[in-house]
């Protein structure tokens, strides 16, 4: 009698088989989901690389595009004005957003009472959640309606997008700085402001650089805030942010909606350059983040 | 002795206080002004967008929300088509992205060999870094034709009895293509938040379940899903918020049909954000410009509601888990 009992215990019954089958099925689904995501990335990058490489040449980077003033359709090769424009727009946006973002973070982490701290955190989340196109139309109403399109208006729109990103990461790294450091400095009689700016802030430089690089990578590819603020442009390379400046994302957007295959080729080439820049900066940021985290936590 | 020390400390502070206070006050005021500025900025955004929409709001009122069609020449404009397109594309994308994202997160936390986790996590996050205009370019030139030639006919012949899968659209643009593009764009957000939530499930709970002899999937369903339910809801809502506000990629692939609501997903449509983006070259009348602001007001309300709900869930979950562990 006992022998038959053991054999029923050892032989999996139908119910157990079904449970194992469901388990195995779900494992396959999870593997497939991850494979799908990686495959999508691979297909997108491969599409851009294949089509972009064949259209990429020196003229694209060094010569300027001529745009028909009435239809806004590009009529000649070269996107130099877009590359120059993006560098200036993102540069000025960083100069606007970085100091403000750091100051917000200092206030939240070093001075604010808990209630206000939560309030500002919520404001940053709300700001981060506002769609980029709404930021674009806000700056259109705020600046462009009175003063026309300009590089400054475009940069301001990008800076509004960057601000919550920079502030958030700075708050996070400031919170990582051990309190013993602040206490030691205050205990030595060093005033609060010098402790904050001279002792605490330098500890977080790595984290702030990482956050800024990530924010730059994010806004360098933004089209929506620039459409209404810095898109109606001349056909020459322009370094003056008081004029409306062309940009790589806006160029890709316009070229992608053109029926001309030659325009598509240039859109792919511009997309390839933009993608390489963004992948490079994101990877750099990731590397910097790992390094600064190791430094703050002492290698753990 | 301790009282003496305390008073000594207090006087020392007040003596040196006069010298150091200036710098402290300046830093606190400047930093506080920056924080106040960020707060005012949010208010200013709302104010400016509503101010721009005033002409349209006073002309159309709430009827704007239900009017089908966009006819600036006859001053008849409404947001119904864009509202429909925004809601259908966002919910469709959420429906496709959520199971996929949870699958990815489970793979990365429970299944994948250790050496594969880091690289796959990095790759999924890289997907989030691709600019929307590049996804849109790919969507219009590569994905659209692929869907029109292969996927749409297959879905139509298999599920054509459902009105959603009607006659395929040879251009490859339309609501369905927008859903696929948005799915790709929100997938990394939902999966990376889900992954962090799954990593936060206490090991003893998981081991306890496995020790009772349940399969891994039963452990996931019985322990990990209930534990992370609130957080996953918040992740989905954040993904929804991203999808609602996406202008560029959607405007490239949705087809820009702004006068017709069709339940056939393969037909063209329009969304709030995409409509605004497409009119950047200039509007024909002041009323049309104001109506674009009106669309932005709707979008702003959507994004505020979505964000606040997500925040509320996150805070509630944090409180509950704080009680459970503490």
Interface residues (C-beta under 8 A of the other chain):
Chain A: X19 X20 X22 X23 X26 X27 X29 X30 X31 X32 X33 X34 X36 X37 X38 X40 X41 X43 X44 X47 X48 X72 X100 X103 X104 X106 X107 X108 X110 X111 X112 X116 X119 X120 X122 X123 X124 X125 X126 X127 X129 X130 X131 X132 X133 X134 X135 X136 X137 X138 X140 X141 X142 X160 X163 X164 X167 X189 X191 X192 X193 X194 X196 X197 X217 X218 X220 X221 X222 X223 X224 X227 X228 X231 X232 X249 X252 X253 X256 X257 X264 X267 X268 X271 X274 X275 X278 X279 X282 X286
Chain B: X16 X19 X20 X21 X23 X24 X26 X27 X28 X30 X31 X32 X33 X34 X35 X37 X38 X39 X41 X42 X44 X45 X48 X49 X51 X52 X99 X100 X101 X102 X103 X104 X106 X107 X108 X110 X111 X112 X120 X122 X123 X124 X126 X127 X129 X130 X131 X132 X133 X134 X135 X136 X137 X138 X140 X141 X142 X184 X187 X188 X191 X215 X216 X217 X218 X220 X238 X241 X244 X245 X246 X247 X248 X252 X273 X276 X277 X280 X281 X292 X293 X296 X299 X300 X303 X304 X306 X307 X308 X311
